[in-house]
Each structure stands twice: as C-alpha cells, then as structure tokens.
Amino acid sequence: MQIIKERLDIDGVLEKRIKNVLKFLNIKSKIIKGNIIHIPKTNIAYIEPHKLEINEITYLFFNECESVYINTLEKFISFNDLETHIKAKKD
C-alpha cells in the first residue's frame, strides 16, 4: 500500500496571527507545517494540522479555522484565547 504525503502550506493570515502572539509573549518557537496524507485509488485522506509546541503542549491549527486544538483534536479553545492559555501554562 502506498501512502502519499504532501506538505500543506499554512495560510498567510494564520501564520501572521500565530507569530504576533509569539512575539508579544516573547516566545521563540517554530511552526511545523501540516500535511495532506492520502492513499491512491481510495477515497481515504487525512489533513494533518499545523503544529506549534510550547512547554510540552502541542497546539494544532487548521487553515481557515478559528479553533486551536490542544494536544489532540478533542480539546479546543478559540484563537482569541490562545495568548491567555499560553500565559497560564508558561510556568
């Protein structure tokens, strides 16, 4: 079985918003771009989210989505609450 992974470009607006939050909080971290993973000759595909790791917490982002997922796709917060969440978990 062949699995194809294609790098997913991060939306420019999303990347700018993330970098502004990091700059404001004086945190140096790298945004890891997501992937589109699909199996040829099937209808199976998965969009791997963009990732940001801070203090052993992984924040997951999808293009054009206002939610930020924390560690898994089960718990999420609004993008507007991201700064507050990072500050609270910074210690």
C-alpha positions in Angstrom: 0.0 0.0 0.0 1.4 3.4 -1.0 0.8 6.4 1.2 1.4 9.9 -0.3 2.3 12.9 2.0 2.1 16.4 0.6 3.2 19.4 2.5 0.3 21.8 3.3 1.0 25.5 3.0 0.0 27.5 6.0 -2.4 30.4 5.4 -0.5 33.7 5.5 -3.1 35.3 7.8 -2.9 32.4 10.2 0.9 32.3 10.3 1.0 36.1 10.9 -1.5 35.8 13.8 0.5 33.0 15.4 3.8 34.9 15.0 2.3 38.0 16.5 1.1 36.1 19.6 4.6 34.5 20.0 6.3 37.9 19.5 4.0 39.6 22.1 4.7 36.8 24.6 8.5 36.8 23.8 8.5 33.1 23.0 10.7 31.6 20.3 9.0 28.6 18.7 8.8 27.1 15.3 5.6 26.4 13.4 5.6 22.9 11.9 3.5 22.8 8.7 0.9 20.2 8.3 0.5 17.6 5.6 -2.2 16.1 3.4 -2.0 12.4 3.6 -3.8 10.2 1.1 -3.8 6.7 -0.2 -4.0 6.5 -4.0 -7.0 4.7 -5.6 -9.1 5.2 -2.5 -11.2 7.9 -1.0 -9.1 7.9 2.2 -7.4 11.2 3.0 -6.3 13.0 6.2 -5.3 16.6 6.8 -2.6 16.8 9.4 -2.8 20.1 11.2 -0.1 22.7 11.6 1.7 22.4 14.9 3.2 24.7 17.5 5.0 23.2 20.5 5.4 25.3 23.7 6.3 23.8 27.1 5.4 20.2 26.1 2.0 21.4 24.9 1.2 21.0 21.2 -1.2 23.5 19.7 -2.9 22.3 16.5 -4.1 24.7 13.8 -6.1 24.2 10.6 -6.2 26.8 7.8 -9.4 29.0 7.9 -10.4 27.6 11.3 -10.9 29.8 14.4 -10.3 27.0 16.8 -6.9 25.9 18.3 -6.7 22.3 19.4 -4.6 21.4 22.4 -2.6 18.2 22.2 -5.4 16.3 20.5 -8.5 17.1 18.4 -10.7 16.6 21.5 -10.0 19.8 23.5 -10.0 23.2 21.8 -10.1 26.9 22.5 -10.8 30.0 20.4 -7.8 31.5 18.7 -8.6 34.7 20.6 -7.9 32.8 23.9 -4.6 31.4 22.7 -2.5 34.1 24.3 -4.2 33.7 27.7 -3.8 29.9 27.5 -0.1 30.1 26.7 0.5 32.6 29.6 -1.4 30.4 32.0 0.7 27.3 31.0 4.0 29.2 30.7 5.2 28.4 34.2 
